[in-house]
Amino acid sequence: MVAQQQGRRGAALAAVTVAGVVAATGCSGEVGATADDRPAGGPRVVREAADVLLASRSSKARTSMEMAAGGTRVTIRGEGGYNYAERIGRLRVVLPKDPAGASEHRPITELVAPAALYMKNRGAGVPADKWVRVDATTLEDGNLVTGGATDPLTAAELLRAARNVTFVGSQDLAGTRVWHYRGVTDIGEAAKVASPYARGALTAAAKGFAKDVVPFDAYLDDEGRLRKVRHRFSYLNQGRTVDVASTTLLYAFGAEVSVTLPPPGDIFAGKIGT
């Protein structure tokens, strides 16, 4: 989709044909939990999901982003890990084929950090050994969709402004019992109460989306850890509103996740092609 943003927007180009959620996350159907079965303080545990992730230190992650473009539904998928203690993650993002199906895109390596996105194999004219750095606070979407994956910790920060939260039921997610909640959040309100590391990007996003109100489905385990979250964004692209579904799946909490940001000399400073 997205936004080819030269300079500040350029690198991001469509890791966004953007798109994602995927039903294939290993969930079974609801198992008929009653209101008496659910954990106490449902809305509160949803709003505190980011704090619980920070205390969890790390996890592996799968992401999916889906949208309809030109009558074709496209999906971008990512996989990697996130170090919550250091607020940094690494994802391998796979773009869909061209509409004609004639060519494959090289996977993009993305490093997500507070207020920044680093990408390798993103954009014509960028040497293979160089990274492109994008300041998330200058992107109209705050990098909620530009990179083709929503930063897992930022996805949780969005839930700090959750409201109209309802309990759907309990279910099995890849062998773990989770509690399913549904509601809406507000990007602008989330920016006001977000942790400092996420505030700048969410403030930018509040200005760039067609709608501040974002419906979500959140799945938390018995320890209050966010196992899966799906957000449905309305994004402005060339004057049109595009609906984007983004899903993040978190698992293997405590797994070793080591990420090192590239040194300044490895950052490409030239012109980025499409």
N, C-alpha and C positions, 0 to 999 in steps of 0.2 A: 504494500500500500504505500508505502507510505511515503510518505514524505521523504522525498529526496531532499535532504537539507544540506546544501553545499556549505562547507565549513561546518557550522554547528549542526546543521541538519543532514549534511551530505552523507556522512558515513552511514547513516541509518537506513538509507533507502529501503527498501522493502524487506529488510529482514521482515518486511511487513507486507506482504501481500496479506497481511497479517491475519493471523488466524488461530484459534484454537481451542478447543476443548475436546475432550475426547472422552467418549464414553468408555473407551477401553482402558480403564484404570483399575480394573480388577474389583469393582464393586458388585455386590449382589443386591437384591432388592431389600426394601425395608422389612424388618422382621417383627413388626408389630409391637414395639415397645409402647408402653402407656406413659401418661404424664408422671405417674409415680415412679417409673423406672429411670427417668432422665436425671442427670446430675443437677444439683441445686445451682441456681444462679445462672441459667442459660445465657441471657444477654450479657452478663458480666464476663463469663468465661470466653465468649466470642470476642468481646472488646479487649480482653487481656491476652489474646493469642500471641501477639508480637512479644510480649514480656516472657511468656513461657518458652517461645522459640529461643530467645536470647539466653535463657537459663539452660536450654538443651545443648548449647554449644555448637552442634553441627548436625547435618543430615545429608543424605543423598536426595536428589530431586529429579523429577520429570516434569516437563512443561509441554503445553499444547496450546496453540492459538489458531482460531478458525474464523473465517469470514467468507462472504460471497463476493467475488470480484468478476465483473463481466459475465454474470450468469453462471460462473463456475465457483464451486466451493473449494477453497484451498486451505491446507493445514500446514503449519510450521511446528516442528517438534524439537524439543531440546532435552538433554539429559546431562547430569553432572552432580555437583555437590555444593553445599553452602556452609561456610564457617560463620556461625552467628556471633560468636565471641568477637571476631574481627570484622564482622559485617561485610564479608566479601565472598563471592562465589565464582564458580567456573562452570560454564555450560557449553556443550557441543550442540549447535543449532543446525538443523537440516531444513533447507528450503524446498518447496515443491518444484516440480518440473515446470518449464515454461508452458504457457497455455497450449502450445502445439505438441507438447510432450517430447520435443526433439532433443533437449539438452538437460543435463544434470548440473546442478550447482554444487560446488565444493562446500562441504560443511563449514560453518563459521564457528570459530572459537570465540566465546564471549566471556569476559571477566566483568562481573558486576560489583561495583563498589559504591560507597556513599557518594551520591551526586555525579557519578561518572560511569560510562560504559566503554570498555575496550574491546575492539573487534579485530580479529585476524581473518584474512580471506574475505574482506568486505570492501568491494568497490574496485572498479577498473583503475589501473594505473598505480595501484599500491603494491610495492615490492612484497614478495612472499614472506620475507623475514621481518616485515614491519607491522605495527599495530596502528589502528585508527582509534583515537580517543574522542569521545563525545561527552560534552558537559550536559548532564541530564537536566540541569536547571534552566538550560536554554532551549530545550525541546518543548514543543507545544503540548506534548502528552506526558512530559516528565519521565519518559522512557517506560511508561506502563505498557505500551504496545510497540514502540518503534523498533526495539531490538528483536521482535518476534518472540519474546518471552517476558513475562512479568517477573521482576526480581522477587524471589520468595519472601524476603523480609518486608519489602514494600507492600506486597500483597497482604501480609498480615497487618501492617500498619494501617492500611485502608479500613480495616475492621474496627479500629478504635472509635469510629463514628457510627457504628452499626446501630440501627433502630428498627422498629417494627419486627423484632426478632421472634420467630416462632419455631417451636420444636417440631420436627418432622417425624423423627423416629430413630431407632438404632439399626445398624446394619453391619455386615461384615465387609471390610475393605482389605483385600489381600491378606486375610487371616487375622486381622485386628478388628475388634469391636469399636465402632465409632458412633458418635452422636451427631445427627444431621440437623443443622439449623439453617433457616432461610430468613432473609431479610433484605434490607437496603442499607447502603452507606452513602455518605456525601463526601465527595473529594475535597471540597473546600473546608468542610468541618473537620475532616480527617487531617488536613494540613495544619490546622490550628492546634490539634492535640497530639500530633505525631511526635516521635522522638526527634531530637535535633538533626540526626543524620538523614532523615527522610523528609524533613520539612520543606526544603528548597525544591525538591523534585515534585512533591505533591502540590505545592503552591503553584508551580508552573503548569501542572496538569489541570488544576482547577480553572485555569484561564483558557485552555485549549480544547477541552471536550465539549461536545454539543450539549450534553446533560451532565450536571454534577452528580445526580442521583444514580447510583450503580447497584443493581440487584446482585445478590450473591447467594451462594450455597456454601456453607462451611461444615466440615466434618472434623470433629475433635475426638481424640481418644480419651481413655479414662483418666489420664494425667493432664488433660487440658491441652495437649499438643495438637497443633493444626496438622492434620494428615492430608487433607485435600481441601482446596478452595477454588471455586469457580466464580469469576466476575464477568458481567456482561456490560461492556463499555459502548458508548455511542461517540464515535470519533469523527471529527470534521476533516474531510479530505477533498481539496479543490472545490469547496463550497457545498459538498454533499455530505450527508450523514451516513456513516458506515457503522453497522453494528458488528462488534468484535467480541468473541467469547474467549476468555483466557482461563485455563485451568492449570493449577500447580498441585503436584502430588509429592508429598514428603514422606520419607521412610528411612530406615537404617539410622536412627538417631544415635549420635555418639561416634559414627564412623569418622575415620581420620580424613580430613579435607584440608589440604595444604594448597594455598594459592599465593603466588607472588606477582605483584603488578610489574609490568614492563618498565625498565628504566627510561628516562627521557630520551635517550639516544635511539631507542627502538620505536619511538612514536613517529609516524609519518606526518610530515608537515606540508606536503604538496597538495596538488589538486586531485580530487577524487572523482572518478568517472562514474557513470551509471552502470 
